Amino acid sequence: NEDPMNRDAVIKEFFEFQWKALSEAASTLIRGMTFYLAIFAALMGYLLTKELPVELKGAVMAVGLIVSFFAALACASIGWGYQRGLRSLENSYRLLNKDVFDELEVSAFFGRGRRVLWVVLFAAAMILVTFAISLALLLRTNGS
């Protein structure tokens, strides 16, 4: 009973929606990480070059640790959603034209994209962890 033309139009529209959502998620992640890195660099530069009371340095560093934790959590959350979105986009593409999908090896393309995503997320998490550790060490050094 279902009209195949209408079904294909709905799949194509959903595919385009998914692509836009994934593009926006990637842009948001990049902007967020850029903002975090810029603020963190400015904060570290200020703390390392100014003579400030130890209590103030400690409080600012503690806030930096908390922000780093939430930045890592946000990064992981967006990454998890992006991973699921890529899988859904792949399935939508397969529904649009299975023959072309198989012929072009689109599944391998999406697989590479998912692997690259995890490498990038791991690297971003390691940057955040490194910053958090450096803050903790500075806090310990300045606190004693």
C-alpha positions in Angstrom: 0.0 0.0 0.0 3.0 2.3 0.5 3.9 4.5 -2.4 7.6 3.8 -3.2 8.2 7.4 -4.4 6.9 8.9 -1.2 9.0 6.4 0.9 12.2 7.4 -1.1 11.4 11.1 -0.6 11.0 10.6 3.2 14.2 8.6 3.4 16.0 11.3 1.4 14.6 14.1 3.6 15.6 12.2 6.7 19.1 11.6 5.3 19.5 15.3 4.7 18.3 16.1 8.2 20.8 13.6 9.7 23.6 15.1 7.7 22.8 18.6 8.9 22.5 17.5 12.5 25.9 15.7 12.3 27.5 18.7 10.7 26.2 21.0 13.4 27.3 18.6 16.1 30.8 18.5 14.7 30.9 22.3 14.4 29.7 22.7 18.0 32.4 20.3 19.2 35.1 22.1 17.4 33.9 25.6 18.5 33.6 24.3 22.1 37.1 22.8 22.2 38.6 25.9 20.6 36.9 28.1 23.2 38.0 25.8 26.0 41.6 25.7 24.8 41.8 29.5 24.4 40.4 30.1 27.9 42.6 27.5 29.4 45.7 28.9 27.8 44.9 32.4 29.0 44.1 31.2 32.5 47.4 29.2 32.7 49.4 32.1 31.4 47.8 34.5 33.9 48.3 32.1 36.8 51.9 31.4 35.9 53.0 35.0 35.4 51.2 36.9 38.2 51.9 37.1 41.8 48.6 36.1 43.4 47.6 34.9 46.8 47.9 31.1 47.0 44.2 30.8 48.0 43.1 32.6 44.9 45.4 30.6 42.6 44.1 27.4 44.3 40.4 28.4 43.8 41.0 29.3 40.1 42.8 26.1 39.5 40.1 24.1 41.2 37.5 25.7 39.0 39.7 24.9 36.0 39.8 21.2 37.1 36.0 21.2 37.3 35.6 22.9 33.9 38.1 20.4 32.4 36.0 17.5 33.8 32.8 18.9 32.3 34.5 19.7 29.0 35.7 16.0 28.8 32.2 14.8 29.6 30.6 17.1 26.9 33.2 15.9 24.4 32.5 12.2 25.2 28.7 12.8 25.0 28.9 14.5 21.6 31.2 11.8 20.4 28.8 9.1 21.5 25.9 10.8 19.8 28.0 11.4 16.7 28.9 7.7 16.5 25.2 6.8 16.7 24.3 9.4 14.2 26.9 8.1 11.7 25.5 4.6 12.0 22.0 5.9 11.4 23.2 8.0 8.4 24.8 5.0 6.9 21.6 3.0 7.3 19.6 5.8 5.6 22.1 5.9 2.7 21.8 2.2 2.3 18.0 2.5 2.1 18.3 5.1 -0.6 20.1 2.8 -3.1 21.5 -0.5 -1.8 23.1 -1.4 -5.1 25.1 1.9 -5.3 25.8 1.7 -1.6 27.5 -1.7 -2.0 29.2 -0.8 -5.3 30.8 2.3 -3.8 31.7 0.5 -0.6 30.0 3.2 1.4 30.0 1.0 4.5 33.8 1.0 4.5 33.8 4.8 4.2 31.5 5.2 7.2 33.6 2.6 9.1 36.7 4.8 8.5 34.8 7.8 9.6 33.8 6.2 12.9 37.4 5.0 13.6 38.7 8.5 12.9 36.1 10.0 15.2 37.2 7.8 18.1 40.9 8.7 17.5 40.0 12.4 17.5 37.9 12.0 20.6 40.6 10.1 22.4 43.2 12.7 21.5 40.8 15.5 22.8 40.2 13.6 26.0 43.9 13.2 26.5 44.5 16.9 26.0 41.8 17.6 28.6 43.3 15.1 31.0 46.7 16.5 30.5 45.4 20.0 31.3 43.6 18.7 34.4 46.7 17.0 35.6 48.8 20.1 35.0 46.3 22.2 37.0 46.3 19.7 39.8 50.1 19.7 39.9 50.2 23.5 40.0 47.6 23.6 42.7 49.6 21.2 44.8 52.8 23.0 44.1 51.3 26.5 44.9 49.4 25.2 47.8 52.5 23.9 49.7 
